Amino acid sequence: MIGRKSTILLTHTFSVVALLILILFLPNCAIIPELNTVRIDKIARGPEFAPYSGIRKRVAVLDFENVSGFGTEKFGSAIADMLVSRLARSGRFILIERSSIQQILREQALGQSGVITEESAPQVGKLLGVETLVMGKIIYAGQQTGGGKIKNDEDKWKFALKATVGFVTISYRMVSVETGEVIFADNVSEKEIRPGIGLQTKDYDFDTMFDFDETVVGIAVQKAINKIALKIASYADAIQWVGTVIQTKNDSIVYFKPGVASGIKRGQIFNVFDANPLAGRPKARIKATGFIGDKVTRARLVIGSNVARGDRVKLLSVSKQ
């Protein structure tokens, strides 16, 4: 018959062994430091993106609102910065400098957290000169630690195991500046598990064989940001690209922004609409013939008339990409 003390010890042993098995086989952690370093470096580099040859869309990433109660007031800014760096690598977007965003919003007395909504997005986006805003909230974030010990009855050896779990949940959305509509919205949750193991005998003490890393939340956040960046990149073609006429010459030459830096190519055909509203029939059609620097496109009038400064330019969907 198994005594109460033995039953408690056996139950505790099963708990520790179960935790060990969980750590060994979950993809969110690595028990061997060298393997863990390689894995974390890969996470920090960010995702790999497929090649892209379309027009790059102008996007502003606003500070994420932190409602998790975890971290400092700069937590949301740090997440936005990480997202910007990954989106820039995708080759699909022209990202507005974060410092410029903050300066413009300050000058216009607009806050970055909890103030900008789908309704105010068109105004904010036009001030920033972008087609899309990315906004989000940090819903949950934090870390938890657990563990246990096993020892034999004669105290000849002791085995200790502990693990910390970092977790984060982020909600985010892409909002069209032209319409104020949400292009898409999503939630992403990630976690990171970091183990600590100790083995003590009469002759050896490996209490610090695997150190306990306090950056598990940061790694979980990076994993979440990688997922968000991939999702946003997949919606690049859903963003409505719009250029702006800045000058005309002899009623036959049209100059508009942006230019070659945004991925525009010679020979592409564009429709021209009145400045406001964009809806309705185009009043002219133009063909890109060259560039001035990397920010302005020169085009030739193909059909139509009365193109004026401030008119809106939209890529003809059937033109060659």
Secondary structure as the mmCIF struct_conf table of DSSP 4:
data_model
#
loop_
_struct_conf.conf_type_id
_struct_conf.id
_struct_conf.beg_label_comp_id
_struct_conf.beg_label_asym_id
_struct_conf.beg_label_seq_id
_struct_conf.end_label_comp_id
_struct_conf.end_label_asym_id
_struct_conf.end_label_seq_id
HELX_RH_AL_P HELX_RH_AL_P1 ARG A 4 PHE A 25
TURN_TY1_P TURN_TY1_P1 PRO A 27 ASN A 28
BEND BEND1 ILE A 31 ILE A 32
HELX_RH_AL_P HELX_RH_AL_P2 PRO A 33 ARG A 45
BEND BEND2 GLY A 54 GLY A 54
HELX_LH_PP_P HELX_LH_PP_P1 ILE A 55 ARG A 56
STRN STRN1 LYS A 57 VAL A 61
HELX_LH_PP_P HELX_LH_PP_P2 LEU A 62 PHE A 64
STRN STRN2 GLU A 65 ASN A 66
BEND BEND3 SER A 68 GLY A 69
BEND BEND4 GLY A 71 GLY A 71
TURN_TY1_P TURN_TY1_P2 GLU A 73 LYS A 74
HELX_RH_AL_P HELX_RH_AL_P3 PHE A 75 ARG A 89
TURN_TY1_P TURN_TY1_P3 SER A 90 GLY A 91
BEND BEND5 ARG A 92 ARG A 92
STRN STRN3 PHE A 93 LEU A 95
HELX_LH_PP_P HELX_LH_PP_P3 ILE A 96 GLU A 97
HELX_RH_AL_P HELX_RH_AL_P4 ARG A 98 GLU A 107
TURN_TY1_P TURN_TY1_P4 GLN A 108 ALA A 109
BEND BEND6 GLN A 112 VAL A 115
TURN_TY1_P TURN_TY1_P5 GLU A 118 SER A 120
HELX_RH_AL_P HELX_RH_AL_P5 ALA A 121 LEU A 128
TURN_TY1_P TURN_TY1_P6 GLY A 129 GLY A 129
BEND BEND7 GLU A 131 GLU A 131
STRN STRN4 THR A 132 LYS A 151
TURN_TY1_P TURN_TY1_P7 ASP A 153 GLU A 154
BEND BEND8 LYS A 156 LYS A 156
STRN STRN5 TRP A 157 SER A 176
TURN_TY1_P TURN_TY1_P8 VAL A 177 THR A 179
STRN STRN6 VAL A 182 THR A 201
BEND BEND9 LYS A 202 ASP A 203
STRN STRN7 ASP A 205 ASP A 205
TURN_TY1_P TURN_TY1_P9 ASP A 207 THR A 208
BEND BEND10 MET A 209 PHE A 210
HELX_LH_PP_P HELX_LH_PP_P4 ASP A 211 ASP A 213
TURN_TY1_P TURN_TY1_P10 GLU A 214 THR A 215
HELX_RH_AL_P HELX_RH_AL_P6 VAL A 216 SER A 234
TURN_TY1_P TURN_TY1_P11 TYR A 235 TYR A 235
HELX_RH_3T_P HELX_RH_3T_P1 ALA A 236 ALA A 238
BEND BEND11 ILE A 239 ILE A 239
STRN STRN8 GLY A 243 LYS A 249
TURN_TY1_P TURN_TY1_P12 ASN A 250 SER A 252
STRN STRN9 ILE A 253 LYS A 257
HELX_RH_3T_P HELX_RH_3T_P2 VAL A 260 SER A 262
TURN_TY1_P TURN_TY1_P13 GLY A 263 GLY A 263
TURN_TY1_P TURN_TY1_P14 ARG A 266 GLY A 267
STRN STRN10 ILE A 269 PHE A 273
BEND BEND12 ALA A 275 ASN A 276
BEND BEND13 GLY A 280 GLY A 280
BEND BEND14 LYS A 283 LYS A 283
STRN STRN11 ALA A 284 ILE A 292
TURN_TY1_P TURN_TY1_P15 GLY A 293 LYS A 295
STRN STRN12 VAL A 296 GLY A 304
TURN_TY1_P TURN_TY1_P16 ARG A 309 GLY A 310
STRN STRN13 ARG A 312 LEU A 315
TURN_TY1_P TURN_TY1_P17 SER A 317 VAL A 318
BEND BEND15 SER A 319 SER A 319
#
